[in-house]
Amino acid sequence: AAGTSGATPGRDEALAVIRQFLDARDIDDWVVEHFAAGHQANLYGVRPGGAIGAAAWGNYRSLVVKLYKPEFAQPARVRDEFRSLSRLHAALAARTIGGWKVSSPHPLYMCERPLGIVMSVVPGETLSRLLEAENGCTAEAIASLPRVLVGALRKFWAEGRQFGDLNLDNILCSPETREIAFVDPNIPPDYLICDNLPKSWYP
């Protein structure tokens, strides 16, 4: 899914974000793969296309670029999301709960043109997909996950934060390595409040 400019839809925009992040021009041979399409954005995996195992940045061999769709291209909201993800990453850094390693993407850079966020890669598949698969999770893993999920979120909630878009598609899980990662914690406040409900307290 890469090697030639335009081979992957959104490739040029993803590389434009990486160029600004790395302040580099010679990345035309980087591999770009479309990971997922969300409601607000598309996710792309990017990595150097040269030597095998070459680092994309620091200790990261690959990075994720989240590119926002035009109808959601609002820099102020993306800055809020970047800050929220930074707080989540800090709250969960180096946590192990119930034998599971807990993490979240490390947000590294926000680009305004094109509007996107560069972050680290986290392992696993969405928890919703694993639970639907016939052999996605063992019975032991399923039994232990609720306590792990609540234990991790308590670290975030203890700071007075809300996980605005908490659903099984925003939790990645790797049962083999017992790793779980939370992504996409932010959602604009006006999405949380229904017009027909009292507003005497938030949300």
C-alpha positions as CSV (number, residue, x, y, z in Angstrom):
1,A,0.0,0.0,0.0
2,A,2.8,2.4,-0.7
3,G,5.9,3.2,-2.6
4,T,4.2,5.3,-5.3
5,S,2.7,8.7,-4.7
6,G,-1.1,8.5,-4.8
7,A,-1.2,4.6,-4.4
8,T,-3.1,5.0,-1.1
9,P,-5.9,7.7,-0.9
10,G,-4.7,10.3,1.5
11,R,-1.1,9.3,1.2
12,D,0.1,12.7,0.1
13,E,-1.7,14.4,3.0
14,A,-0.3,11.9,5.5
15,L,3.2,12.5,4.2
16,A,2.7,16.3,4.3
17,V,2.0,16.0,8.0
18,I,5.1,13.8,8.6
19,R,7.3,16.2,6.7
20,Q,6.3,19.1,9.0
21,F,6.7,16.9,12.1
22,L,10.2,15.7,11.1
23,D,11.1,18.9,9.2
24,A,12.2,16.6,6.4
25,R,11.6,16.4,2.7
26,D,13.2,13.1,1.6
27,I,10.4,10.7,2.7
28,D,8.8,10.0,-0.6
29,D,9.7,6.3,-0.2
30,W,7.8,6.0,3.1
31,V,5.2,3.3,3.3
32,V,1.7,4.6,4.0
33,E,-1.2,2.2,4.9
34,H,-4.8,3.2,5.6
35,F,-5.6,1.7,9.0
36,A,-9.2,2.8,9.6
37,A,-12.0,5.2,8.7
38,G,-13.7,6.8,11.6
39,H,-16.6,9.3,11.8
40,Q,-14.4,12.3,12.1
41,A,-11.0,11.2,10.6
42,N,-9.0,8.6,8.7
43,L,-6.0,6.8,10.3
44,Y,-2.8,6.0,8.5
45,G,0.2,4.0,9.5
46,V,3.5,5.4,8.2
47,R,7.0,4.0,8.3
48,P,10.3,4.4,6.5
49,G,10.5,2.6,3.3
50,G,14.2,2.0,3.2
51,A,16.2,-0.2,5.7
52,I,14.1,-2.8,7.5
53,G,13.6,-1.8,11.1
54,A,14.6,1.8,10.5
55,A,13.1,4.2,13.1
56,A,10.5,6.6,12.1
57,W,11.2,8.9,15.0
58,G,13.0,8.2,18.3
59,N,12.3,4.7,19.4
60,Y,9.2,4.4,17.2
61,R,9.6,2.3,14.1
62,S,6.2,3.4,12.8
63,L,3.8,6.2,13.5
64,V,0.1,6.9,13.1
65,V,-1.3,10.0,11.3
66,K,-4.9,10.9,12.1
67,L,-6.2,13.1,9.2
68,Y,-9.5,14.9,9.9
69,K,-12.3,15.0,7.3
70,P,-13.1,18.5,5.9
71,E,-16.4,18.7,7.8
72,F,-14.6,18.1,11.1
73,A,-11.5,20.3,10.3
74,Q,-11.7,22.6,13.3
75,P,-8.2,23.3,14.7
76,A,-9.5,24.4,18.2
77,R,-11.3,21.0,18.7
78,V,-8.3,19.1,17.5
79,R,-6.1,21.0,19.9
80,D,-8.5,19.9,22.7
81,E,-8.3,16.3,21.5
82,F,-4.5,16.5,21.5
83,R,-4.4,17.8,25.1
84,S,-6.9,15.1,26.2
85,L,-4.9,12.3,24.6
86,S,-1.8,13.7,26.2
87,R,-3.4,13.6,29.6
88,L,-4.7,10.0,29.0
89,H,-1.2,8.9,27.9
90,A,0.4,10.4,31.0
91,A,-2.2,8.8,33.3
92,L,-1.8,5.3,31.9
93,A,2.0,5.4,31.3
94,A,3.8,2.2,32.5
95,R,0.6,0.8,34.1
96,T,0.0,-2.9,34.7
97,I,-3.3,-3.9,36.0
98,G,-4.4,-7.5,36.7
99,G,-1.5,-8.8,34.6
100,W,-2.4,-6.6,31.6
101,K,-0.2,-3.8,30.3
102,V,-2.3,-0.7,29.8
103,S,-1.4,2.2,27.5
104,S,-2.7,4.8,25.1
105,P,-1.1,6.5,22.0
106,H,1.5,9.0,22.7
107,P,0.5,12.2,20.8
108,L,3.6,13.7,19.3
109,Y,2.6,16.5,17.0
110,M,-0.4,18.5,15.7
111,C,-0.4,19.8,12.2
112,E,-2.9,22.5,11.0
113,R,-2.4,22.2,7.2
114,P,-3.5,19.5,6.6
115,L,-5.2,19.1,9.9
116,G,-3.9,16.0,11.6
117,I,-2.2,14.5,14.7
118,V,0.9,12.3,14.7
119,M,1.0,9.7,17.4
120,S,2.6,6.4,18.4
121,V,1.2,3.0,17.4
122,V,-0.5,0.9,20.0
123,P,-1.0,-2.9,19.6
124,G,-4.2,-4.9,19.2
125,E,-7.5,-5.0,17.5
126,T,-10.7,-3.3,18.6
127,L,-12.3,-5.0,21.5
128,S,-15.6,-5.1,19.7
129,R,-14.1,-7.1,16.8
130,L,-12.3,-9.5,19.2
131,L,-15.5,-10.2,21.2
132,E,-17.4,-10.9,17.9
133,A,-14.8,-13.3,16.6
134,E,-15.2,-17.0,17.4
135,N,-11.7,-17.3,18.9
136,G,-11.0,-13.7,19.6
137,C,-10.7,-13.9,23.4
138,T,-10.4,-16.7,25.8
139,A,-12.9,-17.1,28.6
140,E,-10.2,-16.1,31.1
141,A,-9.4,-12.9,29.2
142,I,-13.1,-12.0,29.0
143,A,-13.5,-12.6,32.7
144,S,-10.5,-10.4,33.6
145,L,-11.1,-7.5,31.2
146,P,-13.9,-5.6,33.1
147,R,-11.7,-5.2,36.2
148,V,-8.7,-4.1,34.0
149,L,-10.8,-1.6,32.1
150,V,-12.3,0.0,35.2
151,G,-9.0,0.0,37.0
152,A,-7.3,1.9,34.1
153,L,-10.1,4.4,33.7
154,R,-10.1,5.2,37.4
155,K,-6.6,6.6,36.8
156,F,-8.0,9.0,34.3
157,W,-11.2,9.7,36.2
158,A,-9.2,10.5,39.3
159,E,-7.9,13.6,37.6
160,G,-11.5,14.9,37.1
161,R,-11.4,13.9,33.4
162,Q,-14.2,12.4,31.3
163,F,-13.6,9.7,28.6
164,G,-15.9,11.3,26.1
165,D,-16.2,8.5,23.5
166,L,-15.9,5.4,25.6
167,N,-17.0,2.4,23.4
168,L,-15.5,-0.9,22.5
169,D,-14.2,0.4,19.2
170,N,-12.0,2.8,21.1
171,I,-10.3,0.1,23.1
172,L,-7.6,-2.0,21.4
173,C,-6.8,-5.4,22.8
174,S,-4.0,-8.0,22.3
175,P,-4.9,-11.1,24.3
176,E,-1.8,-12.9,23.3
177,T,0.5,-10.3,24.8
178,R,-2.1,-9.2,27.4
179,E,-2.0,-5.6,26.3
180,I,-4.9,-3.2,26.2
181,A,-4.9,0.4,24.9
182,F,-7.4,3.3,25.1
183,V,-7.8,5.6,22.1
184,D,-9.8,8.7,21.2
185,P,-10.8,9.9,24.7
186,N,-12.0,13.3,23.6
187,I,-15.4,14.4,22.2
188,P,-16.6,18.0,21.9
189,P,-18.8,19.0,24.9
190,D,-21.8,19.9,22.8
191,Y,-21.9,16.2,21.7
192,L,-22.4,15.1,25.3
193,I,-25.4,17.3,26.1
194,C,-28.9,16.6,24.8
195,D,-31.0,19.7,24.2
196,N,-34.1,18.1,26.0
197,L,-32.2,17.4,29.3
198,P,-31.7,19.7,32.3
199,K,-28.4,21.5,32.3
200,S,-28.1,22.3,36.0
201,W,-24.9,20.1,36.1
202,Y,-22.3,19.0,33.6
203,P,-22.7,17.1,31.4
